[in-house]
Amino acid sequence: MGKAAKASAKKKLPSAPLADRKKKVQKNPLFESTPRSFRIGGDIQPKRDLTRFVKWPKYIRLQRMKRIMLMRLKVPPAINQFNLAID
C-alpha cells in the first residue's frame, strides 16, 4: 500500500476550467455594433446656433429696424429708384 498511496498523492488533478484562463466570449452576430449616425432620426443632432430664430425682445427688434431704416434713408428715394433697374 505504500507505493499505491504515493502514486495517488503524486497524481496531478485537473485544473478548474475557469481558474487558469477565461474563455473568449463569442459575439452574437445579431447584436453587432454599428457606428453612430447623426442623420435625421439616427441620433441627437449636434448643437446649432439658433440665435437667428429666437423671438427677440421688442427693444432689440426696434433698434435693429431703426438701424436698417437709417441706412436705407441715406440715399433719397428719388435717386434710389434707379439702383433697382435691371441692366
Steps between C-alpha positions, in 0.01 A plus 500: 500500500791731543573532129131532407448780753805690367386456139153636572651794693725592206216487245432842362137596530342686206484876548171680530375605156452872581782545751801518267359673194181674406322375194463746216138606480355454155313802365147445387470609134147624571632775726795641302582858584482754221655848492274779621305690240416867557253516214134584544343239724832333576612679812497833680591775257811706573449838663431780254499877526130587518534872584350594163174324587460638853208729571699803604373759749314793348768760582761295314274458198427873499865603513585260218211626288604859570859430394385344171259785437769762558737318264231493232412867545855614429416491130197709408217289359489701176860399426480148645235396250765487227708251700222240460503509120593179315809529279 
